[in-house]
Amino acid sequence: LPIRIPESSVTVGLLGELRDDVYSADLNLAGEYAPCNCFSVYGDFSYRLASYEWDVTLHDQRHEALDLRVNGLNESYMGVKLVPYTFFGVDVSWRLPPREGSRVNLYHRLGVSPFGLYEFSCNMTLGASIEYFTYLEKQNFQQGDEMGAKGSISWKFLWDRDDYSGWKFDYVFLYRFRIQESENLNMERPYRKMDDLYRGFRMRVDAARYFALYGNSLGVSLFYEMNRGNLFGMETGHTLGLYAKFMFL
């Protein structure tokens, strides 16, 4: 999501994902509460409805769909956002592992992301952050720490600042890399390294239309996300979603 100051909102969405020939559909619920412009707490939760693997072999024309029977809670996110200055803040986050909704991202992740904001114009805001993530050990496996950088652009078009209505377009680019190899702690020390260093990127585009509603604002948005890719290679994951966001003004 784009880098922004704290706000109070509730978001409900439906999204579809393609990753490694696996197609999935999720329901998403997210919320943020900001008693002031300098502090907020937030949570982001999703429930996987279905997951199918589509296997295609071109030479012998074999097409096979396999129901993976994976449905349930996906990974969840909670965090705190502190913005002591209008141009600088810190986001502290905790990613909880999924339940029955996924077989990836199985480790608790703690992160800290100092970020900066720059109001380029009255309708355009630029953001940039540096991210650091560490993982909790689980079943004698220690996933390697990661670092990253994120940039975002938020542009409001035909925007009414008084009632928070109009068009809003967001673009986010994220680059992340693992700074140390994961370790299998069941092995002797010379053999613990997993040789799993990587670097990759993600990017997302949102197009939203906001409407004034009883002194608040309701937005409807369509987004596309390249959820996993290689810096010098073909992208390997895609997400397409639709969500509604209610802003408490």
Disulfide bonds with the S-S distance in Angstrom:
none
